[in-house]
Amino acid sequence: MVHMNVKIILASIAVVILFFFGVIFALASTYNSMRLAVAVILFGAGFGIIAVLYLTTKSTRKVVHRVELSGEMKAVPIKCPNCSASMKPDRIRVVDGVPYVTCIYCNHTFEVAEEPKW
C-alpha cells in the first residue's frame, strides 16, 4: 500500500511539472510557433500520466463491507416454499442487493428473507 502512495505522489508531482511547463510554452508560443507543439506534447504527457495512474489504481481498489449484527446469529436451513426441498447456500444469487434462490427440483425462484426475531 505504501508503494502505491509513493507512486501516486511522484506521478502527481510529474503532472504538475508537465502542466506548468506546458503553460509556459503555450504562453511563449506567441514568439515561436514551435513552442506550441512542445506545449501540446507536455499537456499530452501530463494527461497520459493521469490516465495511466487512474487505470492502474482503479483495478487495485478493494471494497470492504462491514456488517454489524444486533444479536446472536444462527444458520437455519433454506427450504423452497413451493416443494419444501432444502436449498444449498451456493445456490444463492444476489440481484440488485436482494438474495434469490432457484430451486434445483421445481425451478421456483424465491427471495431469501430474514424473519423478524420478535
Secondary structure as UniProt FT lines:
FT   HELIX           2..27
FT   HELIX           28..30
FT   HELIX           34..58
FT   TURN            59..60
FT   STRAND          78..79
FT   TURN            81..83
FT   STRAND          86..87
FT   HELIX           89..91
FT   STRAND          92..95
FT   TURN            96..97
FT   STRAND          98..102
FT   TURN            104..106
FT   STRAND          109..111
//
